[in-house]
Amino acid sequence: MLTIHRRYTYPPAMEQVRTGEQIPPSSGGAVSTTAASAKDRVESALSRLESMVEQRLLAEAERANELAKRLDRLERQHDALKNVAIEVEGRLERAMEYIRSLLAADQK
């Protein structure tokens, strides 16, 4: 019978992963300098992201205001056209009644 000896990739007792603030200080200054540099880069990236989001929000708010103004203008135009259509419809009905009365008088 063959026995396979496997090397374990995990330590015998699983250790909980610590966050950056929980890592104990190391004896080497290079690691803390690297961590500080990484933290600075992350802070810089977050700052840029926040500014991009704020710019996008401002642009979208401006666009929403422009669309609201356009919608208001279109609604006013729609109401004006609706009033014109009602007026034209009334005039056409009166004209048709007049033509009917003329035809009826002509047939008598």
Number of C-alpha atoms within 10 A of each C-alpha: 3 4 5 6 6 6 6 7 6 8 7 7 6 7 8 6 8 9 7 9 7 8 9 8 10 9 8 8 10 10 12 13 11 11 13 12 12 12 13 12 12 12 12 12 12 12 12 12 12 12 12 12 12 12 12 12 12 12 12 12 12 12 12 12 12 12 12 12 12 12 12 12 12 12 12 12 12 12 12 12 12 12 12 12 12 12 12 12 12 12 12 12 12 12 12 12 12 12 12 12 12 11 11 10 9 8 7 5
